[in-house]
Amino acid sequence: MFDVGSKQAPAAGDAGRDAAEGATPPGGLRGLFSRLRARLNRGEGLLTRDLRELLPGRQIDAQLLDDLETRLLSADVGVDATERVLKDLRTRVARNELADVDALLAALGAAITALLAPVARPLIIDRQRRPFVVLVVGVNGSGKTTSIGKLARRLKDQGLSVMLAAGDTFRAAAVEQLEAWGARNEVPVITQATGADPAAVIFDALSAARARGTDVLLADTAGRLQNKAHLMDELGKVKRVLARLDPSAPHEVLLVLDASQGQNALSQARVFHQALGVTGIVLTKLDGTAKGGIVLAIAAELGIPLRYVGIGESATDFGEFDVADFVSALLAPAGTGGRP
């Protein structure tokens, strides 16, 4: 077992980035979603364009809703979520209750809010469980290790002590990346040699965290979804080994998904949830796609709590999911900064 302590110097070039990441963005989470709105509105997807371009001079009727349905589907909202969003709108249009564009947009925003509200549940650390173990899973390239680093900083800012476990032992780069985040955040990282048994690494980390009275253990894992059976067997072994020390661990199985993967991200969520019982989701790279509708698809089909979203590389581009601000980012006209 190797404990990369908090005294390790950051890699070259990290110092300036650390200073930028350490600052709290003006407006807090509201600032995060304001930046999301600005970035999404550069795109050409349904939910990121001003919907008024679909509506000028048109009657609010069934044909318009059919066009809206097509655009929702093209934005990765998915069939189930699209039907749920449009069900009430179709009823209200049939009753001539939506007289103009503003009324339609307000109704659309309310329907999306109703769909997302049940999954907007932030991660709550139970301080009676020490360490509180978060097993972080996801495919390679989803932003998993970076999300761990950002979450570690967030938890430290809340006054919690944190330890990281480098359970992705098959990629040397993953261990090095986690070590860099550990140094940046001044939190210890438990590692072993490349190719070591991930379950053994995470077991050692839990033992160390218990001995030190650490509040939260964030455990990274490998992400080779192309070999689903082997990966899921490995993650199942990690869960069983953790239970030897703490029958209630892990206390959170946090799945990191790349929003730009669209419906493929939903497929990944199905696989991980079936195998591990995912309890929370981090949706990264939301700014890298014009198709923000995948958030609705995940909410409609799986109902897994959406803990955090990421819209960029810095620590300030990572925050808790807020329904009202997210809907505003999706539907408000570009440049308005207001709600739809």
C-alpha positions as CSV (number, residue, x, y, z in Angstrom):
1,M,0.0,0.0,0.0
2,F,1.3,3.4,-0.9
3,D,-0.1,6.5,0.8
4,V,0.5,9.6,-1.4
5,G,0.4,12.2,1.3
6,S,-0.8,15.7,1.2
7,K,2.7,17.1,1.1
8,Q,3.4,15.9,-2.4
9,A,4.0,18.9,-4.7
10,P,1.6,19.5,-7.5
11,A,2.7,18.7,-11.1
12,A,4.2,21.5,-13.1
13,G,1.7,24.0,-14.4
14,D,-0.9,23.1,-11.7
15,A,-0.3,26.2,-9.5
16,G,-2.1,28.7,-11.7
17,R,-4.9,26.3,-12.3
18,D,-5.2,25.7,-8.6
19,A,-5.6,29.4,-7.9
20,A,-8.4,29.6,-10.5
21,E,-10.2,26.5,-9.2
22,G,-9.9,27.5,-5.6
23,A,-12.0,30.7,-6.1
24,T,-15.7,30.6,-5.5
25,P,-17.6,31.7,-8.7
26,P,-19.7,34.8,-8.3
27,G,-23.3,33.8,-7.7
28,G,-22.5,30.3,-6.6
29,L,-24.6,27.7,-8.3
30,R,-26.6,30.4,-10.0
31,G,-23.3,31.4,-11.6
32,L,-22.7,27.8,-12.7
33,F,-26.0,27.5,-14.5
34,S,-25.7,31.0,-16.0
35,R,-22.5,29.7,-17.6
36,L,-24.2,26.6,-18.7
37,R,-26.9,28.6,-20.4
38,A,-24.3,30.7,-22.2
39,R,-22.5,27.6,-23.4
40,L,-25.6,25.6,-24.4
41,N,-27.1,28.4,-26.4
42,R,-24.1,28.3,-28.8
43,G,-25.4,25.0,-30.0
44,E,-28.1,23.9,-32.4
45,G,-30.1,21.4,-30.4
46,L,-33.7,21.7,-29.6
47,L,-33.4,22.5,-25.9
48,T,-30.6,25.0,-26.4
49,R,-32.1,27.2,-29.0
50,D,-34.8,29.8,-28.5
51,L,-37.9,27.8,-29.1
52,R,-39.6,30.9,-30.4
53,E,-38.0,30.2,-33.8
54,L,-40.3,27.2,-34.1
55,L,-43.4,29.2,-33.3
56,P,-43.6,32.6,-35.0
57,G,-46.9,33.1,-36.9
58,R,-48.1,29.6,-36.0
59,Q,-51.1,28.5,-34.2
60,I,-50.6,26.6,-31.0
61,D,-52.1,23.3,-32.2
62,A,-51.5,19.5,-32.5
63,Q,-49.3,19.9,-35.5
64,L,-47.0,22.2,-33.7
65,L,-46.7,19.7,-30.8
66,D,-45.8,17.0,-33.3
67,D,-43.0,19.2,-34.5
68,L,-42.0,19.8,-30.9
69,E,-42.0,16.1,-30.3
70,T,-39.6,15.5,-33.2
71,R,-37.2,18.1,-31.8
72,L,-37.4,16.6,-28.3
73,L,-36.5,13.2,-29.7
74,S,-33.6,14.6,-31.7
75,A,-32.3,16.2,-28.5
76,D,-31.9,12.8,-26.8
77,V,-34.9,13.2,-24.5
78,G,-36.0,9.7,-25.4
79,V,-39.5,8.3,-26.1
80,D,-40.6,7.8,-22.5
81,A,-39.6,11.3,-21.3
82,T,-41.0,13.0,-24.5
83,E,-44.4,11.3,-23.9
84,R,-44.4,12.4,-20.3
85,V,-43.5,16.0,-21.1
86,L,-46.0,16.3,-24.0
87,K,-49.0,14.5,-22.4
88,D,-50.2,17.5,-20.4
89,L,-49.4,19.9,-23.3
90,R,-51.5,17.9,-25.7
91,T,-54.5,18.0,-23.3
92,R,-54.1,21.8,-22.8
93,V,-53.8,22.5,-26.5
94,A,-56.9,20.4,-27.2
95,R,-58.7,22.6,-24.7
96,N,-57.3,25.8,-26.2
97,E,-55.7,26.7,-22.9
98,L,-52.3,27.8,-24.4
99,A,-53.0,31.0,-26.3
100,D,-49.5,32.1,-27.2
101,V,-45.8,31.3,-27.3
102,D,-45.1,32.4,-23.7
103,A,-47.9,30.2,-22.4
104,L,-46.6,27.2,-24.3
105,L,-43.0,27.8,-23.1
106,A,-44.2,28.2,-19.5
107,A,-46.2,25.0,-19.7
108,L,-43.2,23.2,-21.3
109,G,-40.9,24.4,-18.5
110,A,-43.4,23.2,-15.9
111,A,-43.7,19.8,-17.5
112,I,-39.9,19.4,-17.6
113,T,-39.6,20.6,-14.0
114,A,-42.2,18.0,-12.8
115,L,-40.2,15.3,-14.5
116,L,-36.8,16.3,-13.1
117,A,-37.8,17.4,-9.6
118,P,-37.9,13.9,-8.1
119,V,-34.3,13.2,-9.2
120,A,-32.8,16.5,-8.0
121,R,-31.5,15.1,-4.7
122,P,-28.0,16.2,-3.6
123,L,-25.6,13.8,-2.0
124,I,-25.9,14.0,1.8
125,I,-22.9,12.6,3.7
126,D,-24.1,10.7,6.8
127,R,-21.6,11.9,9.4
128,Q,-22.6,9.0,11.6
129,R,-20.9,6.6,9.1
130,R,-17.2,7.2,9.2
131,P,-15.8,6.8,6.7
132,F,-18.7,7.4,4.4
133,V,-17.7,5.3,1.4
134,V,-18.5,6.6,-2.1
135,L,-17.7,4.0,-4.9
136,V,-17.3,6.0,-8.1
137,V,-18.0,4.0,-11.3
138,G,-18.3,4.8,-15.0
139,V,-16.6,4.1,-18.4
140,N,-13.2,5.4,-19.4
141,G,-13.4,8.9,-20.7
142,S,-16.5,9.9,-18.8
143,G,-14.7,12.3,-16.6
144,K,-14.7,9.9,-13.6
145,T,-11.3,10.7,-12.0
146,T,-11.7,14.4,-12.6
147,S,-15.1,14.3,-11.0
148,I,-13.6,12.6,-7.9
149,G,-11.0,15.4,-7.7
150,K,-13.7,18.1,-7.9
151,L,-15.9,16.3,-5.4
152,A,-13.0,15.9,-3.0
153,R,-12.5,19.7,-3.1
154,R,-16.2,20.3,-2.6
155,L,-16.3,18.0,0.5
156,K,-13.2,19.6,2.0
157,D,-14.8,23.0,1.6
158,Q,-17.7,21.6,3.7
159,G,-15.2,20.9,6.5
160,L,-15.0,17.1,5.8
161,S,-11.8,15.1,5.8
162,V,-11.3,13.1,2.6
163,M,-9.2,10.2,1.4
164,L,-8.9,8.9,-2.2
165,A,-8.5,5.3,-3.3
166,A,-6.9,4.7,-6.7
167,G,-8.9,1.6,-7.6
168,D,-8.4,2.0,-11.4
169,T,-5.1,0.0,-11.3
170,F,-5.1,-1.0,-15.0
171,R,-4.3,2.5,-16.3
172,A,-1.1,4.1,-14.9
173,A,-2.4,7.4,-16.1
174,A,-5.5,7.1,-14.0
175,V,-3.4,6.6,-10.8
176,E,-1.2,9.5,-11.7
177,Q,-4.2,11.7,-12.4
178,L,-5.8,10.9,-9.0
179,E,-2.5,11.5,-7.3
180,A,-2.3,14.9,-8.9
181,W,-5.8,15.7,-7.7
182,G,-4.8,14.5,-4.2
183,A,-1.9,16.8,-4.1
184,R,-3.9,19.7,-5.4
185,N,-6.6,19.2,-2.8
186,E,-4.1,18.2,-0.1
187,V,-5.8,14.9,0.6
188,P,-4.1,11.5,0.9
189,V,-4.3,9.0,-1.9
190,I,-4.0,5.2,-1.3
191,T,-2.4,3.4,-4.3
192,Q,-0.7,0.2,-5.3
193,A,1.3,-0.9,-8.3
194,T,-0.2,-1.0,-11.7
195,G,-2.2,-4.2,-12.2
196,A,-2.9,-4.7,-8.5
197,D,-6.2,-6.1,-7.4
198,P,-8.6,-3.1,-7.3
199,A,-10.6,-4.7,-4.4
200,A,-7.3,-5.0,-2.4
201,V,-6.5,-1.3,-3.0
202,I,-9.9,-0.1,-1.9
203,F,-9.9,-2.5,1.1
204,D,-6.6,-1.0,2.2
205,A,-7.9,2.5,1.7
206,L,-11.0,1.8,3.8
207,S,-8.8,0.3,6.6
208,A,-6.6,3.4,6.5
209,A,-9.6,5.8,6.5
210,R,-11.1,4.0,9.5
211,A,-7.8,4.1,11.4
212,R,-7.4,7.9,10.7
213,G,-11.1,8.8,11.4
214,T,-11.5,10.1,7.9
215,D,-15.0,11.4,7.1
216,V,-15.3,10.4,3.4
217,L,-13.5,7.8,1.2
218,L,-13.8,8.4,-2.5
219,A,-12.9,5.2,-4.4
220,D,-12.0,5.3,-8.1
221,T,-12.6,2.2,-10.2
222,A,-11.8,0.9,-13.7
223,G,-14.2,1.5,-16.5
224,R,-13.9,-1.1,-19.3
225,L,-17.5,-1.3,-20.2
226,Q,-16.7,-3.1,-23.5
227,N,-15.9,-6.1,-21.4
228,K,-19.1,-5.8,-19.3
229,A,-19.1,-9.2,-17.6
230,H,-15.5,-8.9,-16.3
231,L,-15.9,-5.3,-15.2
232,M,-19.2,-5.9,-13.4
233,D,-17.7,-9.0,-11.7
234,E,-14.7,-6.9,-10.6
235,L,-17.0,-4.2,-9.2
236,G,-19.1,-6.8,-7.4
237,K,-16.0,-8.1,-5.8
238,V,-15.1,-4.6,-4.6
239,K,-18.5,-4.2,-3.0
240,R,-18.2,-7.6,-1.2
241,V,-14.7,-6.9,0.1
242,L,-15.8,-3.5,1.4
243,A,-18.6,-5.2,3.3
244,R,-16.1,-7.3,5.2
245,L,-15.0,-4.2,7.0
246,D,-18.3,-2.3,6.9
247,P,-21.5,-4.2,6.0
248,S,-23.2,-1.0,5.1
249,A,-20.5,0.1,2.6
250,P,-20.4,1.4,0.0
251,H,-22.9,4.1,1.2
252,E,-23.1,5.6,-2.3
253,V,-22.5,4.1,-5.7
254,L,-21.9,7.2,-7.8
255,L,-22.1,6.7,-11.6
256,V,-20.3,9.3,-13.8
257,L,-21.8,9.7,-17.3
258,D,-20.7,11.8,-20.2
259,A,-23.7,13.8,-21.4
260,S,-22.3,14.1,-24.9
261,Q,-22.8,10.4,-25.3
262,G,-26.5,10.9,-25.6
263,Q,-28.6,7.7,-25.6
264,N,-25.3,5.7,-25.1
265,A,-25.0,7.3,-21.7
266,L,-28.5,6.0,-20.9
267,S,-27.4,2.5,-22.0
268,Q,-24.4,2.7,-19.7
269,A,-26.7,3.7,-16.8
270,R,-28.9,0.7,-17.4
271,V,-25.9,-1.7,-17.2
272,F,-24.3,-0.2,-14.1
273,H,-27.6,0.1,-12.3
274,Q,-28.6,-3.4,-13.0
275,A,-25.3,-4.8,-11.8
276,L,-24.5,-2.5,-8.8
277,G,-27.6,-0.6,-7.8
278,V,-26.5,2.9,-8.6
279,T,-27.6,5.4,-6.0
280,G,-26.5,8.7,-7.7
281,I,-25.3,10.1,-11.0
282,V,-22.8,12.8,-12.0
283,L,-23.5,14.1,-15.5
284,T,-20.3,15.6,-17.0
285,K,-19.5,17.5,-20.2
286,L,-23.0,19.0,-20.3
287,D,-21.5,22.0,-22.1
288,G,-20.0,19.8,-24.8
289,T,-23.3,18.9,-26.3
290,A,-26.3,20.7,-27.7
291,K,-28.5,17.8,-26.6
292,G,-29.2,18.5,-23.0
293,G,-32.2,16.2,-23.2
294,I,-30.4,13.2,-21.9
295,V,-31.0,14.5,-18.4
296,L,-34.7,14.0,-19.0
297,A,-34.3,10.5,-20.5
298,I,-32.4,9.3,-17.4
299,A,-34.9,10.8,-15.0
300,A,-37.9,9.3,-16.9
301,E,-36.5,5.7,-17.3
302,L,-34.3,5.2,-14.2
303,G,-35.3,7.8,-11.6
304,I,-31.8,7.7,-10.1
305,P,-30.9,10.8,-8.1
306,L,-28.9,13.3,-10.2
307,R,-26.3,14.5,-7.7
308,Y,-23.9,16.8,-9.7
309,V,-23.4,18.2,-13.1
310,G,-20.1,19.3,-14.8
311,I,-19.9,21.9,-17.5
312,G,-16.1,22.4,-17.8
313,E,-12.6,21.6,-16.6
314,S,-12.3,23.8,-13.5
315,A,-13.6,23.0,-10.1
316,T,-16.0,25.9,-10.3
317,D,-17.7,24.2,-13.3
318,F,-19.0,21.4,-11.0
319,G,-22.0,21.7,-8.8
320,E,-25.2,20.2,-7.5
321,F,-28.1,19.8,-9.9
322,D,-30.7,22.5,-9.5
323,V,-33.9,21.9,-11.5
324,A,-35.1,25.5,-11.8
325,D,-31.8,26.8,-13.0
326,F,-31.3,23.9,-15.3
327,V,-34.7,24.4,-17.0
328,S,-33.9,28.1,-17.3
329,A,-30.6,27.2,-18.9
330,L,-32.4,25.0,-21.4
331,L,-35.3,27.2,-22.3
332,A,-34.5,30.8,-21.7
333,P,-33.6,32.8,-24.8
334,A,-29.9,33.2,-25.3
335,G,-28.5,36.3,-23.6
336,T,-31.5,36.9,-21.4
337,G,-30.1,35.3,-18.2
338,G,-33.7,34.9,-17.0
339,R,-36.2,32.1,-16.7
340,P,-38.3,31.1,-19.7
